[in-house]
């Protein structure tokens, strides 16, 4: 004979209602409407063929059968709760693998990672710096940081910084044989491109400058390589503000112009929906988001880099 189990959602509604002796409070606890609770209870009673609740003097009471049933199943729900807590406790320790682009790992994550290690010494972070397809998480990855517009099916994505595109160059270019002081001077300098030439085209359109030759200049597959080329005086790069900040702060790069362009893309931290609250994954997500929020405050106050 096959095991007969009522719908689990209906059992959950019954357990909460029986414990609270209130459909209203059960609905608040389960984040549903009172009508939804009433519907689940009716479905459970129909499934069992037994009346579980009765109303008396505007109060909700359990029938004798309902009281007996509640005493039998409440321990099951308590056991499920305890098992889940133990699982989450185990999930708060161990190792997590984070996949992200090499440039973001080098320029942003790695310099800040020691702060996370001090806060969570029981979690070992494994960095997988690769360019993986941004449409699914491989089985060996717990979290990832993608660059795009946040449109990935089946993946929980949270935007990080507001991303600005800013011209940067070596300080030597400001006073070289062809000084770089106004936007028009870009016509005399090599433009360095990150992945494609589209960003420089958008920036020139944004500042209404038609004298730059965006169809020439080297194209690099990684942002960190573009920044290195700019540091060595090989030209002017249109850099991601987040990635360029360490080199600007150190003086290796400067921003020759104040004009910036908000990028259509941003960095996102992503994970599987079903693992969103798993201890160690939640800890890393929350640390990244808080770190970004602190930095974004400076950006909002006018300090782009």
Secondary structure, DSSP 8 states (H G I E B T S, - for coil): -------HHHHHHHHHHHHHT-HHHHHHHHTS-HHHHHHHHHHHHHHHTS--EEEETTEEEE-HHHHHHHHHHHHHHHHHHHHHHHHHHHHTSEEEEEEE-HHHIIIIIHHHHHHHHHH-TTEEEEEEE----TT---TT-SEEEEEESS--TTEEEEE-S--EEEEEB-GGGGGSTT---SGGGGGGS-EEEESSSHHHHHHHHHHT-----TT-S-EESSHHHHHHHHHTTS-EEEEEHHHHHHHHHHTSSB-S---EEE-S-EEEEEEEGGGTT-HHHHHHHHHHHHHHHHHHHHHHTT---
